[in-house]
Amino acid sequence: MRGKEVAIPRPPRRVVSLVPSITETLFDIGAGADVVGVTDWCIYPERIGATRLGGTKNPRVDEIRELQPDLVHMNLEENLERHARAIEEFAPVFVTEPKSPGDVAGLLRQLGAIHGVADAAERAAAELERELARPALPSFTFVVPIWRAPWMWCGGDTYVSALVESLGGTNALGDRSRYPSVELGEVAELAPDVILLPDEPYAFRGDDAIAIGGHIPARIIGPFPGHLATWHGTRTVKGLRYLRGALGVTPSFLSDTSGRGRR
């Protein structure tokens, strides 16, 4: 999915987005009218008139072909290479792979140039850069679980880790790659200050916060909407502001690991 140059009509008028965060971003920057196909997981904006094409990992390629797109948006982590190869047989594919919030500003400008909405994209990019320029919070260590049974966590080379690091945090599992499986007892030995508990991809609930808190005496934030930490695009600035606010609330709340009030 990497490294192939493609000719992209400027601006494309029949666009398929297989990346929920890009779908939202296209609508936010004024290119939504050109979107003809999206995934079942494209939940923002709430009303999308485009054809639903399956999931991010199992799109219906034949239906994508029938839409005759002149551009298909994909993501290296969200989508599978075999689907990208199949789609490349009949349409240009634009693949995103932001590693950090700082990369997203450049991505927004790219999308603006491709879709003929450069001014709106520039405003979104500048807003994100202003947010990233704010002073960091007092230093803290953190972990972010993404799955249970087995327990899996965000390693140091993930977008989520980079997002929280941009706020002043240090990933206690930063020396691990991708999404390692680590038992709660081992994480407890790392003594993180904060546990950020998103509700996706695993739908963590209040009882999960209780289970984690029983092993790790850390501040627990969540469960919270996972897309605030994982989606890149116009939602990135919303995620930064949400986490900055959550990390800045009173220590007495953050230190409550009971899970009460977090459902």
N, C-alpha and C positions, 0 to 999 in steps of 0.2 A: 504494500500500500504506500510505500515511501518512494520518493526519488523520481517519479515519472512526471515529466512536464506535459501539460495538456493545454489545448486551446480552449479558452472560455469566452463565449459570446459576451460582449459588454454593452449593456447589462443583459444577463439572461432573463428570459421571460417565462420559462417553464422550469421551475425549480423543485427538486425533491430534496427534503432534508430528513436524513436518518439519524440526526443528533438532536435530542430534545432541547438542549441549551442553545443550539444554533437556530432552531426553529423560532424560539422565543426572541432571540436577538434579531433575526431578520424582520420580524413584525415590529419590534421596538425601534429599529432604525429606518423603518419606512419601506421595506422591501417585501412585506407580507403578501401583497396583492399578486406577486409572481410565484408564490408557493402553491404548487398543485398536488403535492404528495408529502405525507409525514408519517411517523411511526405511531403506534398505539400509545406510546409513552410520551408523546408530545402533548403535555397537559397545559402549557401556557403558550399563547393566551388561551383563555377558557373556551372560546368559541373559534374553531378553525374550520373553514369550509372545505379544506383540502381532503383528498382521498387518503384513507387510512391504509397502511401498507404492511402491517404486522409489527413485530418487535424490532429492537435494535440489533438483536442477534439472529433473528429469523425473518428478515424482510422477504416479501414475496416479489422476487426479482422479475418474474414475468409480468406482473401488474405494473411494476416500475417501467418496464420497457413499453407497455401499452400507453403510458402517459406521455411518451416521447419527450422526456426532459432534455433541456440543453445544459443542465448542470445538476449534479447530485452531490450534496454535502454529506461527508462521512467523517468519522473520528477514529484514530488509531486504537483507542481503548474501548470505545463504545461498540464498534462494529468489527466484523470479521473480514480477514483479507480475501477469503474465497468469494465473498459477496462483492467486494470491491472489484476483483478481477472480472467477475461475470458482468457487472454493470459497465465496466470500462469498454466492453465490447460494443456498446451502443450509445454511451453518453460520457461526457467529461466528468471526472470525479475530483472534487476538492477535499483534501484530507486535512483535518486540523489535529494538532498535537501540542497544545500549550502545556508547558511544564510548571508554570508559576503564574500568579496574578499579573506580574509584569509583562509576561508574554501576551496576555489577553488584550492589552491596549493596542499592540501591533496587529493582532488578529482583527480587532474591531475596524481598524483602518483598512486592512485588506478587504474585509467584507464590504465596507463602504465603497471602495474603489471598484470592486467586481460588480456590485449591484447598482451602481449609479446613485448612491445615497451618501456621498462622501461627507457632506456637511453634518448630517445627523450622526454618522459614525464618529466623526471627529469630536463632537460634543460628548458622546458617550465615553470615548477614549480619554478625553481630557478630565472628565469627572472621575474616572477610575484612577488616573494618575494623581489627581489631587488627594484622593482617599489614601493612596499608597504613600504619599508624602507626609502624612500625619505622623506625629511622634509615636514611637513604639510604646506599648504598655510595659509596665515593670516586668522584668524577665520571669518566665515561668517554664516549667517542663510539662509536657502533655503526652497523651496517647489518644488514638482515635480507633475504636473497634469498628469493624465493618461486618462481622459475622459471628455467629455463636454455634457451637457444635460442628466443627471446632472453632475456638476463639481465633479470629483473624484480625489483623490490625494494619493501619497505614504505615508503611515504611518510609524511610527518609527521602526516597526518590519519587514520591507521589505528589500529584497536584494538591491534594488536601493538606499534606504536610507543609508544602511551600506556602499555602494560603495562611495557615496558622503561624508559621514562622515569620511571615511578613508583619504580623502583629506584635512580635517580640517573643514568641515561644520557641522552645527547643524540643524537638521530638525525642522522647526517651528511647524510642526504637529507631532513631535516625540512622543507626549503623546497619539496619536490616533493609533488604531490597523488596520492593513491590509490596505484597500483602502477606507477611509471614504469619504462620500459625504459632501462637505463643500462649501457653497456659496462664491463667490468672495469677497463680503463685509466682511465676517467673516475672510477670509484669510488676507485681507487688514489690519484688526485690529492687526494681528500678526506681521506686518511690516517686512516681510522677506527681506533680502538683495538681494537675487538672486532667479529667477524662471528658472528652467531648463525645457525646453519644448521639449520632445521627439516626434518623429513622429509615434510612436506605443506604446500601442495598438490603441489609437485614432490617426488618421492621422492629427495632428495639422499642420496648415499652417500659413502663415504670417498674415492673417486676424485674426486668433485666438490670435496671439501675440498682435495685436492691441487691441482686446477686453480685454485681461487680463491687458495690460498696462493702459487701461483707468480706471481701478479700483484699481490696485495695483502699486504704484510707486516704482517698484523694477527693478533691472537689469534682462534682459531677455536674456537667451542663447538658441537659437534655432529658429525654429525647427531644430533638429539634428537627425541623425539616431538612433532610439530608441534602436537598438540591442547593441549599444555601452554601454548602461547603464543596460540593462536587461539580456544579454546573459552571461552565466558563462562558463568558459573553457579557451581556448587559446585567445578568444576575450576579456577577462577581462582586460588584460594588455593594449590592444588597447583602451578600454574604459577609463581606468584610465589616460592614456596619453592624450587622446582627451580632457577629461574634465579638466585635469590640465592645458592644454594649453588654453582652452576656458575661464576658470576662471582667467587665468593670463593675458589676453589681456587688452588693455588700458581701464581704467574706462569710458572714454568718449564713447566707443563703447558699453560697457556693460550696461551703464545707458540709452541707447536709447531704449525706449519701444514702438517705433512707428511700429516696425515690418519691416521697410524698409531693404532690402538686406538680408532677412532671408528666402526667399521663396525657 
